[in-house]
Amino acid sequence: MKAKKILRTGLLNSFFQVAFLAVIYVVGRTAHLGGGPTSRFLILAALVFVPCIIWALFFYFQDRYAPEPLPNIVASFIAGMAAASLGVIPLFTVLFRIPEWIYASFPLFVLGSFFIKAAMACILLYIVLRYGFLPLKEFDEPVDGMVYGAIAGTGFAFVYTLHYLAGHPSFTLYVIAFTATVNVLIYSSVGSLMGYMIGRAKFQRTNIVVSSLSAMSLGILILGTYHLISELFFVSGVSHAFWFCFISVFIYSLVILAFCYRKIRKISEKISPDTDMPAPKYNFLTTLYIICLFGLAAVIAHQGLLGKTFENSDYGLSFRYPHTLLTTRLTGFAQRPTVPRHFAKILLFAENSSPSFSLTVKAHPNDLSGKDPDPLKYVEAVTPTSFLVENIIISGKKTYRVAYSYLEKNQAKENLFPNFIEVYTDIIITENSIFSFTYKAESSQFKEGLAVYNNILKSLEWNK
């Protein structure tokens, strides 16, 4: 490929990327998506697609001898979309559930960024390139690996960005354009780097194991570093953090591309475009490496999902709760106004945002003398609208589960209807104390949050 053509197409792409973001910054710095759900999604998809198509065309027109067949280009974009929609997004949200724990601590964020977010993306991009496009007869020159890798990365960024932005309807047009542009830059660049490294084994006849492991490892390092640096830009409160992040990622991607082209020029000088290069065969070590990455990701996610530990040595109980549960320890006592001389020590009060619910743990003196407890002494509602008691066992202890509901007046606006609140109060009887675990949520959130509450009860342990 002629250097002048590389420079011309590269500068043209750079101009459009910066110009697109600058225009959106001017016209949409404070503007939000309007209209109904369908129109908002279409506008969102269009905003995300613009930087995708710019970057994809940049790579498509850089082919040295002849552009790749258009069906192959479309297929690589669709394959990247499938890698995100059918692979990475379900892995992130369903299997590893990273939104629940990745921001809980700095070590978890670093490990999750490198060995789950970056690793899963690179594994799927590797599978697309190695088994989808490397065997093709049209893969006949070194730059083809960059073309297929970049466009697959662009398709990946398109779906991944749409999924992320769809969950943040409050974002302005500028934030949407920034997110789309940065994701396209980083994922297409990493895709092109992986495509070059995987493809070089075909043209240099190097070890496919080394090339594959190097491609995934370097991709993980670059993507993980990107997640870490971009997060630090915003957490640190730097002025104009969006532009600083964009410029750094843009330079980051240009360095990657410059490295690839320098290597590809050396390879291209030694081969003929008509050389028949056999595609490398399947190897076991690469598969083992992928399995190990999945295993490491599972261990990290498991540790993150274990959450935090609540422990009270005075009362001899402990349990685990998720990182999303914001807790406050209270050392005072609470008194039910309708039950004279009945005091309870509040051990823990916690609230969860999504799903929305609260959890209160109290310790009461055991003054039953072998009698059955009066459930009304332990419920929080003065006048529940419904009331049901059943006997269950929690962590080996006899428990009375009180299920009830009540209407809670909305304190924000007097003209709003009261909220319908559903509650479980589990009364656990021990030798010296009676503990009440009160799980409370609005009716629409009750079932979703109940799974979290049940996991807390399963982790309950007694030390006395």
ABEGO torsion letter per residue (X at the ends): XBAAAAAAAAAAAAAAAAAAAAAAAAAAAABBBBEBAAAAAAAAAAAAAAAAAAAAAAAAAABAABBBBAAAAAAAAAAAAAAAAAAAAAAAAAAAGAAAAAAABAAAAAAAAAAAAAAAAAAAAAAAAAAAAAABAABABAAAAAAAAAAAAAAAAAAAAAAAAAABAABBAAAAAAAAAAAAAAAAAAAAAAAAAAAAAAAAGBBAAAAAAAAAAAAAAAAAAAAAAAAAAAAAGBBGAAAAAAAAAAAAAAAAAAAAAAAAAAAAAABBAABBBBBBBBBAAAAAAAAAAAAAAAAAAAAAAAEBBBBBAAAGBBBBBBAABBBBBBABBBBBAABBGBBBBBABBBBBAOBBBBBBBBBBBBAAGGBBBBAAAABABABBABBBBBBBBBGGBBBBBBBBBBBBBBAABAABBBBBBBBBBBBBBBAABBBBBBBBBBAAAAAAAAAAAAAAAAABBBAX
